[in-house]
């Protein structure tokens, strides 16, 4: 089916839900428009002056902007946003969910899901800001030092608190897409977890949303942090959550459903991704850090020699090439990869996240694209390609690039 027909089905479902009162909310994600500060758009029905309008919340990097539109105008705006400004649309109704993905250069997908909100939508216009992890309901936040005895976020921990929420916001739809096994507790590994902020949050989210046991393991090389996290998990009765001492490289991983590696330094990110692929993980989530390997071997392509003579631009280009290669190599291994912003760059420049949902068999076409990219930048080898045994040396691609330049 074409992108147009998928979009038509999606908006027909949205229109029907709005008509019969089952429309709860609509989330747009995967921004690909010109406004790079725009992260998401959240839409929900509200009652204003006796009639129903649709409230749009535009979530930017540093602010939220809210607009209310009549349903007909809202529908027209959404049809323009989906596919142009955003590649993902997630519709939630009281009868089920529907996820539309129309990424450019990829086959469109329309994926139905189970009911998330069985209650009719709340049409109240003013609502308190939703927090996935309300401090009063999650006392482990206090033991981790995020909140104080009064359940308020501690001074200096605001960014960490926002990061935890942002992580769950991003991972939640990916977990739904990954379709974790229902016949056993899903196995999740957080590699290089530090104090375990996100490990605790992920375990809590999975237990609450799946309503069944899960096995979440945090791997941390500093034994004192692993021991402290285990004490907190035990104190709060968080069954299935454990922390072990080790490194990403030393961890023996035979099977896992979800593998997470946030800010693993340089090629440790590649090690974590490769371990996830080899373990057959249905979902891999990585936030790369400290790109150095490619920068040591990359050669500026002829058209970019003048631009990349500036050190800072060369470094940023090396980071781009590294993560673009990782995404292509994941697709070569049979995953659907996405690269997007994790947190606002005002908090850290290392703010990209790579997600990969396993879709099928390895792709020779993606492997060729990875080799072509490496050839264009003169990259002879890369850690993830080596670990996945995907050759980057492509003589034909090298010759093509040399001829073109």
C-alpha positions in Angstrom: 0.0 0.0 0.0 1.1 3.6 -0.6 1.8 6.3 2.0 -1.4 8.0 0.9 -3.6 5.0 1.5 -2.0 4.4 4.9 -2.6 8.0 5.9 -6.1 7.9 4.6 -6.8 4.8 6.8 -5.2 6.5 9.8 -7.2 9.8 9.5 -10.4 7.9 8.8 -9.9 6.1 12.1 -9.2 9.5 13.8 -12.3 11.0 12.3 -14.5 8.1 13.4 -13.1 8.3 17.0 -13.7 12.0 17.1 -17.3 11.4 15.9 -18.2 8.7 18.4 -16.4 10.3 21.3 -13.7 7.6 21.7 -10.7 9.9 20.7 -8.4 10.2 23.7 -5.2 11.7 22.4 -2.8 11.9 19.4 1.0 12.2 19.7 3.2 13.2 16.8 6.9 12.4 17.0 9.9 11.7 14.8 10.4 15.3 13.8 11.9 15.9 10.3 10.8 19.4 9.5 12.6 22.7 9.3 12.0 23.7 12.9 14.7 21.7 14.7 13.6 22.9 18.1 10.2 21.2 17.8 10.2 17.8 19.4 6.5 16.6 19.5 2.9 17.7 19.1 0.3 16.4 21.6 -3.4 16.7 20.6 -6.4 16.0 22.8 -10.1 17.0 22.7 -11.2 19.7 25.2 -14.5 21.4 25.9 -14.5 25.2 25.3 -17.6 27.4 25.7 -20.0 24.4 25.2 -18.3 22.8 22.2 -15.4 20.5 21.6 -12.1 21.8 20.3 -8.8 20.1 19.8 -5.9 21.3 22.0 -2.5 21.2 20.3 0.6 21.4 22.6 3.8 22.1 20.6 6.7 20.8 22.6 9.9 22.7 21.8 13.3 22.3 23.3 12.8 25.1 25.9 9.0 25.8 25.9 5.5 24.5 25.2 3.0 26.4 23.0 -0.7 25.5 23.2 -3.3 26.3 20.5 -7.0 25.3 20.3 -8.6 24.6 17.0 -12.0 23.5 15.7 -11.9 19.8 14.8 -12.2 20.4 11.0 -9.3 22.9 11.1 -7.3 20.5 13.4 -7.8 17.6 11.0 -6.5 19.7 8.1 -3.4 20.8 10.0 -2.7 17.2 11.2 -2.8 15.9 7.6 -0.2 18.5 6.7 2.0 17.8 9.7 2.1 14.0 9.3 4.6 13.1 6.7 6.0 16.6 6.3 7.0 17.7 9.8 6.7 14.4 11.6 7.2 10.8 10.6 5.3 9.1 13.5 1.7 9.5 14.6 0.3 7.6 17.5 -3.5 7.6 18.0 -5.0 6.4 21.3 -8.8 5.8 21.6 -10.9 3.9 24.2 -11.1 1.0 21.7 -7.5 0.7 20.7 -4.4 2.4 19.3 -3.0 3.0 15.9 0.6 3.8 15.0 1.4 5.4 11.6 5.0 5.6 10.4 5.8 7.4 7.2 9.6 7.9 7.3 11.0 9.3 4.1 12.9 6.6 2.1 11.2 3.8 4.1 8.1 1.7 3.5 5.1 3.2 5.4 3.6 1.2 8.2 0.3 1.2 10.0 0.3 -0.8 13.3 -2.9 -1.4 15.4 -2.5 -1.9 19.1 -4.5 -2.8 22.3 -6.5 -0.5 24.4 -4.5 1.9 26.5 -7.3 4.2 27.8 -10.6 2.4 28.4 -12.1 5.5 30.1 -13.7 8.3 28.0 -11.4 11.3 27.4 -11.3 14.0 30.0 -12.5 17.1 28.1 -11.4 19.6 30.9 -9.4 22.4 29.3 -7.0 23.0 32.2 -5.2 19.9 33.4 -2.2 19.6 35.7 1.0 18.7 33.9 1.3 14.9 33.7 4.4 13.4 35.1 5.1 9.8 34.3 6.9 9.3 37.6 5.1 11.3 40.3 7.6 11.5 43.3 4.9 10.6 45.9 4.2 7.3 43.9 7.8 6.4 43.4 9.7 6.7 46.7 12.9 5.2 45.2 13.5 8.6 43.6 14.2 9.9 47.1 16.7 7.1 47.8 18.5 7.9 44.6 18.8 11.5 45.6 16.4 12.9 43.0 13.8 14.1 45.4 13.8 15.1 49.1 11.6 14.0 52.0 8.9 16.5 50.9 8.7 14.8 47.5 10.1 17.9 45.8 12.9 17.6 43.3 16.2 18.4 44.9 18.1 21.5 43.9 20.4 20.6 41.1 18.5 17.4 40.1 15.9 19.1 37.9 17.7 18.1 34.7 18.1 14.5 35.8 14.4 14.4 36.7 13.5 15.7 33.2 15.9 13.2 31.7 14.2 10.3 33.4 10.8 11.4 32.1 12.1 12.1 28.7 13.6 8.6 28.6 10.4 6.9 29.5 8.4 9.1 27.0 10.8 7.9 24.2 11.1 4.3 25.2 7.4 3.6 25.9 6.3 3.5 22.2 9.4 1.6 21.2 8.6 -1.1 23.7 5.1 -1.4 22.3 6.6 -1.7 18.8 9.1 -4.3 19.9 6.3 -6.6 21.1 8.0 -8.2 24.1 7.3 -11.9 24.8 4.1 -12.6 26.7 4.9 -16.2 27.7 7.8 -15.3 30.0 9.2 -12.3 31.9 10.9 -9.9 29.4 14.7 -9.7 30.0 16.1 -6.2 29.9 19.8 -5.2 30.2 21.0 -1.7 31.0 24.8 -1.6 30.2 26.9 1.0 32.0 24.0 2.1 34.2 25.8 4.3 36.7 23.6 4.9 39.7 20.7 3.3 38.0 18.3 6.3 37.6 17.0 5.1 34.2 17.3 1.4 35.2 14.9 1.9 38.1 12.5 4.0 35.9 12.5 1.4 33.2 11.8 -1.5 35.6 9.0 0.6 37.2 7.5 1.5 33.8 7.5 -2.1 32.5 5.9 -3.5 35.7 3.2 -0.9 35.6 2.4 -1.1 31.9 2.8 -4.9 31.4 1.3 -5.8 34.7 3.5 -8.9 35.0 7.0 -9.8 36.2 10.0 -8.5 34.3 13.8 -9.1 34.7 15.8 -5.9 34.5 19.6 -6.0 35.1 21.9 -3.0 35.4 25.6 -3.5 34.7 28.0 -1.1 36.3 31.8 -1.3 36.7 31.9 0.5 40.0 30.9 -2.1 42.7 29.9 0.5 45.2 27.2 1.9 42.9 25.9 -1.6 42.1 25.7 -2.5 45.8 23.9 0.7 46.6 21.4 0.3 43.8 20.7 -3.3 45.0 20.0 -2.1 48.5 17.5 0.5 47.2 15.8 -2.1 44.9 15.4 -4.5 47.9 14.2 -1.8 50.2 11.3 -1.0 47.9 10.5 -4.6 47.0 11.3 -4.2 43.3 11.4 -7.9 42.4 13.2 -8.7 39.2 15.5 -5.7 39.4 19.2 -6.4 40.1 22.5 -4.7 39.6 25.8 -6.5 38.8 29.4 -5.4 38.7 31.0 -5.6 35.3 31.9 -3.7 32.1 30.1 -3.8 28.8 33.0 -5.6 27.2 33.2 -8.3 29.9 29.4 -8.9 30.1 28.4 -12.3 28.6 25.0 -11.9 27.1 23.3 -14.9 25.6 19.8 -13.7 25.4 17.9 -10.4 26.0 14.8 -8.7 24.8 15.8 -5.1 25.4 19.4 -3.8 25.6 20.1 -0.2 26.7 23.4 1.6 26.7 23.4 5.3 27.4 26.6 7.4 27.1 28.9 4.4 26.8 32.2 5.9 25.8 33.4 5.6 22.2 33.4 2.0 21.0 31.8 0.7 24.1 28.6 1.8 22.4 29.4 -0.5 19.5 30.1 -3.3 22.0 26.8 -2.9 23.6 24.9 -2.7 20.3 26.7 -5.8 19.0 25.9 -7.8 22.1 22.2 -6.8 21.7 22.2 -7.9 18.1 23.9 -11.2 18.9 21.5 -11.9 21.8 18.5 -11.4 19.5 17.2 -8.3 21.3 13.9 -7.0 20.0 14.8 -3.5 21.0 18.2 -1.8 21.3 18.5 1.8 22.7 21.9 3.6 22.7 22.9 7.2 23.4 26.5 7.4 22.0 29.3 9.4 23.7 32.9 10.4 23.1 33.2 9.5 19.4 36.9 9.0 18.7 37.5 5.9 16.5 36.3 7.2 13.2 37.9 10.6 13.7 41.3 8.9 13.7 40.8 7.2 10.3 38.3 9.4 8.4 39.6 11.4 5.4 37.7 14.4 4.3 36.0 13.8 0.9 37.2 16.0 -1.9 34.1 18.2 -1.9 34.4 18.8 1.9 38.1 19.3 2.2 37.9 23.1 2.6 35.0 22.9 5.0 36.5 20.2 7.2 39.9 21.9 7.6 38.3 23.4 10.7 38.9 21.1 13.6 35.5 21.5 15.2 33.7 20.8 12.0 35.8 17.8 11.3 35.0 16.4 14.7 31.3 16.9 14.3 31.4 15.3 10.9 33.2 12.3 12.4 30.4 12.0 15.0 27.8 12.2 12.3 29.6 9.5 10.2 29.9 7.3 13.3 26.3 7.4 14.2 25.1 7.2 10.6 27.2 4.1 10.2 25.8 2.6 13.3 22.2 3.1 12.1 23.0 1.6 8.7 24.8 -1.4 10.2 21.8 -2.0 12.5 19.5 -2.0 9.5 21.9 -4.4 7.8 21.5 -6.7 10.8 17.7 -6.7 10.4 16.6 -3.8 12.6 14.7 -0.6 11.9 16.9 2.1 13.2 16.1 5.7 14.1 18.4 8.5 15.2 16.8 11.4 17.2 17.5 13.9 20.0 17.3 12.5 23.5 17.6 15.6 25.7 17.9 19.3 24.9 21.4 20.3 23.8 21.3 22.9 26.6 21.9 20.0 29.1 24.5 18.1 27.1 26.0 18.1 23.6 25.9 14.2 23.7 22.2 14.2 23.1 21.5 11.8 20.3 19.8 8.5 20.7 19.8 5.5 18.4 16.9 3.1 18.7 16.6 -0.1 16.8 13.5 -2.4 16.6 14.1 -5.9 15.2 12.0 -6.3 12.0 13.3 -9.3 10.1 16.3 -10.8 8.3 19.6 -9.0 7.6 19.6 -6.6 4.7 22.3 -6.8 2.0 21.1 -3.4 0.6 21.7 -1.7 4.0 25.1 -3.4 4.2 26.0 -1.9 0.8 24.8 1.5 1.9 27.0 1.3 5.0 30.0 0.3 2.9 29.3 3.2 0.5 29.1 5.7 3.4 32.4 4.4 4.8 34.0 4.5 1.4 32.9 8.1 0.8 34.6 9.2 4.0 37.6 6.9 3.6 36.8 4.9 6.7 38.5 1.5 6.3 37.1 -0.1 9.5 34.7 0.5 12.3 34.1 -1.4 15.6 30.4 -2.3 15.1 31.0 -3.4 11.5 33.8 -5.6 12.8 31.7 -7.1 15.6 28.7 -7.8 13.3 31.1 -9.1 10.6 29.8 -6.6 8.0 32.6 -5.6 5.6 33.1 -1.9 5.0 35.7 -2.4 2.3 33.8 -2.0 -0.9 36.2 -1.6 -3.9 33.3 -0.8 -6.3 32.0 1.9 -4.0 35.5 3.3 -3.5 36.0 3.5 -7.3 32.6 5.2 -7.8 33.3 7.8 -5.1 36.8 8.4 -6.6 35.4 8.9 -10.0 32.6 11.2 -8.8 35.1 13.5 -6.9 
